[in-house]
Amino acid sequence: MQLGIINNPDESQIAIYRAARVIYAETFPTTLPAAEAMASMIGNIMSKTHRDLTDVINDKNIFDSLNTDSPRNQYINADIKNNRALQMCVRVVMRMTNGALPDSCFGATRFHHADEMPDWATARGYIADVDGLLFYL
């Protein structure tokens, strides 16, 4: 029997799929405008803070769905097979990482769901409302 070395997959592809899963979980039920706005916000954070994609999408302070006690956490590990919304999120993240996604959240770097009101948002005005997601500078 011949054994071979299994190389790890491209780290950038792992980050794209992880970002797509976070976007899917945060925007569920997912729409294209919401996915694009969330990906835009991730891109804005990356450009303003010089953090890489992996660092941003693993930040539990930004994305509540990463916390195991969040009701949205159940969507993080959704099966991509036959899941058109999650596949759409992958395509949106790929557009964002290739620089082909316009900023549909107007420079925002923070967000929350419309049915929530975090303490940090009370003194700010939101700049975009996209399918129940409120975006802030």
PyMOL CGO cylinders between C-alpha atoms (Angstrom):
from pymol import cmd
from pymol.cgo import CYLINDER

trace = [
    CYLINDER, 0.00, 0.00, 0.00, 1.31, 3.43, -1.00, 0.3, 1, 1, 1, 1, 1, 1,
    CYLINDER, 1.31, 3.43, -1.00, 0.71, 6.32, 1.40, 0.3, 1, 1, 1, 1, 1, 1,
    CYLINDER, 0.71, 6.32, 1.40, 0.69, 9.90, 0.26, 0.3, 1, 1, 1, 1, 1, 1,
    CYLINDER, 0.69, 9.90, 0.26, 0.76, 13.23, 2.00, 0.3, 1, 1, 1, 1, 1, 1,
    CYLINDER, 0.76, 13.23, 2.00, -2.55, 15.04, 2.13, 0.3, 1, 1, 1, 1, 1, 1,
    CYLINDER, -2.55, 15.04, 2.13, -2.01, 18.77, 1.74, 0.3, 1, 1, 1, 1, 1, 1,
    CYLINDER, -2.01, 18.77, 1.74, -4.26, 21.22, 3.52, 0.3, 1, 1, 1, 1, 1, 1,
    CYLINDER, -4.26, 21.22, 3.52, -6.63, 23.03, 1.21, 0.3, 1, 1, 1, 1, 1, 1,
    CYLINDER, -6.63, 23.03, 1.21, -6.02, 26.64, 0.26, 0.3, 1, 1, 1, 1, 1, 1,
    CYLINDER, -6.02, 26.64, 0.26, -6.58, 28.73, 3.42, 0.3, 1, 1, 1, 1, 1, 1,
    CYLINDER, -6.58, 28.73, 3.42, -8.24, 31.51, 1.42, 0.3, 1, 1, 1, 1, 1, 1,
    CYLINDER, -8.24, 31.51, 1.42, -10.92, 29.08, 0.22, 0.3, 1, 1, 1, 1, 1, 1,
    CYLINDER, -10.92, 29.08, 0.22, -11.58, 27.98, 3.79, 0.3, 1, 1, 1, 1, 1, 1,
    CYLINDER, -11.58, 27.98, 3.79, -12.02, 31.64, 4.80, 0.3, 1, 1, 1, 1, 1, 1,
    CYLINDER, -12.02, 31.64, 4.80, -14.45, 32.23, 1.92, 0.3, 1, 1, 1, 1, 1, 1,
    CYLINDER, -14.45, 32.23, 1.92, -16.64, 29.30, 2.95, 0.3, 1, 1, 1, 1, 1, 1,
    CYLINDER, -16.64, 29.30, 2.95, -16.45, 30.31, 6.62, 0.3, 1, 1, 1, 1, 1, 1,
    CYLINDER, -16.45, 30.31, 6.62, -17.45, 33.87, 5.73, 0.3, 1, 1, 1, 1, 1, 1,
    CYLINDER, -17.45, 33.87, 5.73, -20.34, 32.55, 3.63, 0.3, 1, 1, 1, 1, 1, 1,
    CYLINDER, -20.34, 32.55, 3.63, -21.56, 30.47, 6.58, 0.3, 1, 1, 1, 1, 1, 1,
    CYLINDER, -21.56, 30.47, 6.58, -21.40, 33.47, 8.92, 0.3, 1, 1, 1, 1, 1, 1,
    CYLINDER, -21.40, 33.47, 8.92, -23.29, 35.63, 6.42, 0.3, 1, 1, 1, 1, 1, 1,
    CYLINDER, -23.29, 35.63, 6.42, -25.86, 32.88, 5.93, 0.3, 1, 1, 1, 1, 1, 1,
    CYLINDER, -25.86, 32.88, 5.93, -26.37, 32.54, 9.69, 0.3, 1, 1, 1, 1, 1, 1,
    CYLINDER, -26.37, 32.54, 9.69, -26.63, 36.27, 10.31, 0.3, 1, 1, 1, 1, 1, 1,
    CYLINDER, -26.63, 36.27, 10.31, -28.98, 36.95, 7.39, 0.3, 1, 1, 1, 1, 1, 1,
    CYLINDER, -28.98, 36.95, 7.39, -31.20, 33.84, 7.67, 0.3, 1, 1, 1, 1, 1, 1,
    CYLINDER, -31.20, 33.84, 7.67, -33.64, 33.73, 5.91, 0.3, 1, 1, 1, 1, 1, 1,
    CYLINDER, -33.64, 33.73, 5.91, -31.08, 34.88, 3.41, 0.3, 1, 1, 1, 1, 1, 1,
    CYLINDER, -31.08, 34.88, 3.41, -31.74, 37.38, 0.62, 0.3, 1, 1, 1, 1, 1, 1,
    CYLINDER, -31.74, 37.38, 0.62, -29.25, 38.62, -1.95, 0.3, 1, 1, 1, 1, 1, 1,
    CYLINDER, -29.25, 38.62, -1.95, -29.39, 42.27, -0.75, 0.3, 1, 1, 1, 1, 1, 1,
    CYLINDER, -29.39, 42.27, -0.75, -28.79, 41.21, 2.87, 0.3, 1, 1, 1, 1, 1, 1,
    CYLINDER, -28.79, 41.21, 2.87, -25.91, 38.91, 1.91, 0.3, 1, 1, 1, 1, 1, 1,
    CYLINDER, -25.91, 38.91, 1.91, -24.33, 41.64, -0.22, 0.3, 1, 1, 1, 1, 1, 1,
    CYLINDER, -24.33, 41.64, -0.22, -24.69, 44.24, 2.54, 0.3, 1, 1, 1, 1, 1, 1,
    CYLINDER, -24.69, 44.24, 2.54, -23.16, 41.90, 5.12, 0.3, 1, 1, 1, 1, 1, 1,
    CYLINDER, -23.16, 41.90, 5.12, -20.26, 41.03, 2.80, 0.3, 1, 1, 1, 1, 1, 1,
    CYLINDER, -20.26, 41.03, 2.80, -19.79, 44.76, 2.11, 0.3, 1, 1, 1, 1, 1, 1,
    CYLINDER, -19.79, 44.76, 2.11, -19.60, 45.42, 5.83, 0.3, 1, 1, 1, 1, 1, 1,
    CYLINDER, -19.60, 45.42, 5.83, -16.98, 42.68, 6.23, 0.3, 1, 1, 1, 1, 1, 1,
    CYLINDER, -16.98, 42.68, 6.23, -14.97, 44.27, 3.41, 0.3, 1, 1, 1, 1, 1, 1,
    CYLINDER, -14.97, 44.27, 3.41, -15.30, 47.68, 5.08, 0.3, 1, 1, 1, 1, 1, 1,
    CYLINDER, -15.30, 47.68, 5.08, -14.01, 46.28, 8.37, 0.3, 1, 1, 1, 1, 1, 1,
    CYLINDER, -14.01, 46.28, 8.37, -11.09, 44.64, 6.59, 0.3, 1, 1, 1, 1, 1, 1,
    CYLINDER, -11.09, 44.64, 6.59, -10.08, 47.83, 4.78, 0.3, 1, 1, 1, 1, 1, 1,
    CYLINDER, -10.08, 47.83, 4.78, -10.51, 50.15, 7.78, 0.3, 1, 1, 1, 1, 1, 1,
    CYLINDER, -10.51, 50.15, 7.78, -8.82, 47.94, 10.38, 0.3, 1, 1, 1, 1, 1, 1,
    CYLINDER, -8.82, 47.94, 10.38, -6.32, 46.08, 8.15, 0.3, 1, 1, 1, 1, 1, 1,
    CYLINDER, -6.32, 46.08, 8.15, -7.58, 42.77, 9.56, 0.3, 1, 1, 1, 1, 1, 1,
    CYLINDER, -7.58, 42.77, 9.56, -7.74, 39.76, 7.27, 0.3, 1, 1, 1, 1, 1, 1,
    CYLINDER, -7.74, 39.76, 7.27, -10.93, 37.91, 6.37, 0.3, 1, 1, 1, 1, 1, 1,
    CYLINDER, -10.93, 37.91, 6.37, -10.33, 35.04, 8.79, 0.3, 1, 1, 1, 1, 1, 1,
    CYLINDER, -10.33, 35.04, 8.79, -9.80, 37.42, 11.70, 0.3, 1, 1, 1, 1, 1, 1,
    CYLINDER, -9.80, 37.42, 11.70, -12.95, 39.43, 10.96, 0.3, 1, 1, 1, 1, 1, 1,
    CYLINDER, -12.95, 39.43, 10.96, -15.29, 36.48, 10.43, 0.3, 1, 1, 1, 1, 1, 1,
    CYLINDER, -15.29, 36.48, 10.43, -14.17, 34.80, 13.65, 0.3, 1, 1, 1, 1, 1, 1,
    CYLINDER, -14.17, 34.80, 13.65, -14.95, 37.87, 15.79, 0.3, 1, 1, 1, 1, 1, 1,
    CYLINDER, -14.95, 37.87, 15.79, -17.75, 36.94, 18.19, 0.3, 1, 1, 1, 1, 1, 1,
    CYLINDER, -17.75, 36.94, 18.19, -18.17, 40.61, 19.11, 0.3, 1, 1, 1, 1, 1, 1,
    CYLINDER, -18.17, 40.61, 19.11, -19.29, 41.36, 15.56, 0.3, 1, 1, 1, 1, 1, 1,
    CYLINDER, -19.29, 41.36, 15.56, -21.19, 38.16, 14.71, 0.3, 1, 1, 1, 1, 1, 1,
    CYLINDER, -21.19, 38.16, 14.71, -23.47, 36.82, 17.43, 0.3, 1, 1, 1, 1, 1, 1,
    CYLINDER, -23.47, 36.82, 17.43, -24.13, 33.66, 15.39, 0.3, 1, 1, 1, 1, 1, 1,
    CYLINDER, -24.13, 33.66, 15.39, -20.63, 32.46, 16.36, 0.3, 1, 1, 1, 1, 1, 1,
    CYLINDER, -20.63, 32.46, 16.36, -21.70, 32.19, 19.99, 0.3, 1, 1, 1, 1, 1, 1,
    CYLINDER, -21.70, 32.19, 19.99, -23.07, 28.75, 20.83, 0.3, 1, 1, 1, 1, 1, 1,
    CYLINDER, -23.07, 28.75, 20.83, -25.94, 30.23, 22.84, 0.3, 1, 1, 1, 1, 1, 1,
    CYLINDER, -25.94, 30.23, 22.84, -27.16, 32.28, 19.86, 0.3, 1, 1, 1, 1, 1, 1,
    CYLINDER, -27.16, 32.28, 19.86, -30.31, 31.05, 18.11, 0.3, 1, 1, 1, 1, 1, 1,
    CYLINDER, -30.31, 31.05, 18.11, -28.55, 31.77, 14.81, 0.3, 1, 1, 1, 1, 1, 1,
    CYLINDER, -28.55, 31.77, 14.81, -25.64, 29.45, 15.65, 0.3, 1, 1, 1, 1, 1, 1,
    CYLINDER, -25.64, 29.45, 15.65, -27.57, 26.48, 14.27, 0.3, 1, 1, 1, 1, 1, 1,
    CYLINDER, -27.57, 26.48, 14.27, -27.11, 27.86, 10.74, 0.3, 1, 1, 1, 1, 1, 1,
    CYLINDER, -27.11, 27.86, 10.74, -23.29, 28.05, 10.91, 0.3, 1, 1, 1, 1, 1, 1,
    CYLINDER, -23.29, 28.05, 10.91, -22.92, 24.36, 10.08, 0.3, 1, 1, 1, 1, 1, 1,
    CYLINDER, -22.92, 24.36, 10.08, -25.68, 24.12, 7.48, 0.3, 1, 1, 1, 1, 1, 1,
    CYLINDER, -25.68, 24.12, 7.48, -25.13, 21.59, 4.71, 0.3, 1, 1, 1, 1, 1, 1,
    CYLINDER, -25.13, 21.59, 4.71, -24.11, 23.41, 1.54, 0.3, 1, 1, 1, 1, 1, 1,
    CYLINDER, -24.11, 23.41, 1.54, -25.40, 20.63, -0.72, 0.3, 1, 1, 1, 1, 1, 1,
    CYLINDER, -25.40, 20.63, -0.72, -28.77, 21.64, -2.18, 0.3, 1, 1, 1, 1, 1, 1,
    CYLINDER, -28.77, 21.64, -2.18, -28.73, 24.85, -0.12, 0.3, 1, 1, 1, 1, 1, 1,
    CYLINDER, -28.73, 24.85, -0.12, -29.09, 27.58, -2.72, 0.3, 1, 1, 1, 1, 1, 1,
    CYLINDER, -29.09, 27.58, -2.72, -29.00, 30.42, -0.17, 0.3, 1, 1, 1, 1, 1, 1,
    CYLINDER, -29.00, 30.42, -0.17, -25.69, 29.26, 1.29, 0.3, 1, 1, 1, 1, 1, 1,
    CYLINDER, -25.69, 29.26, 1.29, -24.27, 28.73, -2.21, 0.3, 1, 1, 1, 1, 1, 1,
    CYLINDER, -24.27, 28.73, -2.21, -25.34, 32.29, -3.04, 0.3, 1, 1, 1, 1, 1, 1,
    CYLINDER, -25.34, 32.29, -3.04, -23.45, 33.52, 0.03, 0.3, 1, 1, 1, 1, 1, 1,
    CYLINDER, -23.45, 33.52, 0.03, -20.30, 31.78, -1.24, 0.3, 1, 1, 1, 1, 1, 1,
    CYLINDER, -20.30, 31.78, -1.24, -20.63, 33.59, -4.58, 0.3, 1, 1, 1, 1, 1, 1,
    CYLINDER, -20.63, 33.59, -4.58, -21.17, 36.94, -2.81, 0.3, 1, 1, 1, 1, 1, 1,
    CYLINDER, -21.17, 36.94, -2.81, -18.08, 36.47, -0.64, 0.3, 1, 1, 1, 1, 1, 1,
    CYLINDER, -18.08, 36.47, -0.64, -16.04, 35.52, -3.71, 0.3, 1, 1, 1, 1, 1, 1,
    CYLINDER, -16.04, 35.52, -3.71, -17.20, 38.74, -5.40, 0.3, 1, 1, 1, 1, 1, 1,
    CYLINDER, -17.20, 38.74, -5.40, -16.22, 40.71, -2.30, 0.3, 1, 1, 1, 1, 1, 1,
    CYLINDER, -16.22, 40.71, -2.30, -12.75, 39.15, -2.07, 0.3, 1, 1, 1, 1, 1, 1,
    CYLINDER, -12.75, 39.15, -2.07, -12.19, 39.80, -5.78, 0.3, 1, 1, 1, 1, 1, 1,
    CYLINDER, -12.19, 39.80, -5.78, -13.15, 43.48, -5.41, 0.3, 1, 1, 1, 1, 1, 1,
    CYLINDER, -13.15, 43.48, -5.41, -16.26, 43.08, -7.56, 0.3, 1, 1, 1, 1, 1, 1,
    CYLINDER, -16.26, 43.08, -7.56, -18.88, 43.84, -4.90, 0.3, 1, 1, 1, 1, 1, 1,
    CYLINDER, -18.88, 43.84, -4.90, -20.06, 47.44, -4.54, 0.3, 1, 1, 1, 1, 1, 1,
    CYLINDER, -20.06, 47.44, -4.54, -20.48, 48.77, -1.01, 0.3, 1, 1, 1, 1, 1, 1,
    CYLINDER, -20.48, 48.77, -1.01, -24.20, 48.40, -0.40, 0.3, 1, 1, 1, 1, 1, 1,
    CYLINDER, -24.20, 48.40, -0.40, -24.01, 49.37, 3.28, 0.3, 1, 1, 1, 1, 1, 1,
    CYLINDER, -24.01, 49.37, 3.28, -22.41, 52.81, 2.72, 0.3, 1, 1, 1, 1, 1, 1,
    CYLINDER, -22.41, 52.81, 2.72, -19.17, 52.26, 4.65, 0.3, 1, 1, 1, 1, 1, 1,
    CYLINDER, -19.17, 52.26, 4.65, -20.77, 50.58, 7.67, 0.3, 1, 1, 1, 1, 1, 1,
    CYLINDER, -20.77, 50.58, 7.67, -18.62, 48.58, 10.05, 0.3, 1, 1, 1, 1, 1, 1,
    CYLINDER, -18.62, 48.58, 10.05, -21.27, 47.57, 12.62, 0.3, 1, 1, 1, 1, 1, 1,
    CYLINDER, -21.27, 47.57, 12.62, -24.72, 46.03, 12.39, 0.3, 1, 1, 1, 1, 1, 1,
    CYLINDER, -24.72, 46.03, 12.39, -27.51, 44.51, 14.38, 0.3, 1, 1, 1, 1, 1, 1,
    CYLINDER, -27.51, 44.51, 14.38, -30.82, 42.85, 13.63, 0.3, 1, 1, 1, 1, 1, 1,
    CYLINDER, -30.82, 42.85, 13.63, -33.89, 45.09, 13.64, 0.3, 1, 1, 1, 1, 1, 1,
    CYLINDER, -33.89, 45.09, 13.64, -35.47, 43.10, 16.49, 0.3, 1, 1, 1, 1, 1, 1,
    CYLINDER, -35.47, 43.10, 16.49, -32.49, 43.86, 18.78, 0.3, 1, 1, 1, 1, 1, 1,
    CYLINDER, -32.49, 43.86, 18.78, -31.12, 47.07, 20.27, 0.3, 1, 1, 1, 1, 1, 1,
    CYLINDER, -31.12, 47.07, 20.27, -27.56, 46.69, 21.57, 0.3, 1, 1, 1, 1, 1, 1,
    CYLINDER, -27.56, 46.69, 21.57, -26.23, 49.31, 23.98, 0.3, 1, 1, 1, 1, 1, 1,
    CYLINDER, -26.23, 49.31, 23.98, -23.66, 50.59, 21.48, 0.3, 1, 1, 1, 1, 1, 1,
    CYLINDER, -23.66, 50.59, 21.48, -26.43, 51.44, 18.96, 0.3, 1, 1, 1, 1, 1, 1,
    CYLINDER, -26.43, 51.44, 18.96, -28.54, 53.67, 21.21, 0.3, 1, 1, 1, 1, 1, 1,
    CYLINDER, -28.54, 53.67, 21.21, -26.35, 56.75, 20.67, 0.3, 1, 1, 1, 1, 1, 1,
    CYLINDER, -26.35, 56.75, 20.67, -25.95, 56.24, 16.93, 0.3, 1, 1, 1, 1, 1, 1,
    CYLINDER, -25.95, 56.24, 16.93, -28.15, 56.54, 13.91, 0.3, 1, 1, 1, 1, 1, 1,
    CYLINDER, -28.15, 56.54, 13.91, -28.14, 53.72, 11.41, 0.3, 1, 1, 1, 1, 1, 1,
    CYLINDER, -28.14, 53.72, 11.41, -27.15, 54.50, 7.84, 0.3, 1, 1, 1, 1, 1, 1,
    CYLINDER, -27.15, 54.50, 7.84, -28.73, 51.55, 6.08, 0.3, 1, 1, 1, 1, 1, 1,
    CYLINDER, -28.73, 51.55, 6.08, -31.60, 49.15, 6.67, 0.3, 1, 1, 1, 1, 1, 1,
    CYLINDER, -31.60, 49.15, 6.67, -31.34, 46.09, 4.46, 0.3, 1, 1, 1, 1, 1, 1,
    CYLINDER, -31.34, 46.09, 4.46, -33.92, 43.35, 4.98, 0.3, 1, 1, 1, 1, 1, 1,
    CYLINDER, -33.92, 43.35, 4.98, -34.04, 43.81, 8.75, 0.3, 1, 1, 1, 1, 1, 1,
    CYLINDER, -34.04, 43.81, 8.75, -30.34, 44.44, 9.26, 0.3, 1, 1, 1, 1, 1, 1,
    CYLINDER, -30.34, 44.44, 9.26, -29.40, 47.91, 10.50, 0.3, 1, 1, 1, 1, 1, 1,
    CYLINDER, -29.40, 47.91, 10.50, -25.90, 49.09, 9.56, 0.3, 1, 1, 1, 1, 1, 1,
    CYLINDER, -25.90, 49.09, 9.56, -23.81, 51.73, 11.35, 0.3, 1, 1, 1, 1, 1, 1,
    CYLINDER, -23.81, 51.73, 11.35, -20.50, 53.54, 10.87, 0.3, 1, 1, 1, 1, 1, 1,
]
cmd.load_cgo(trace, "trace")
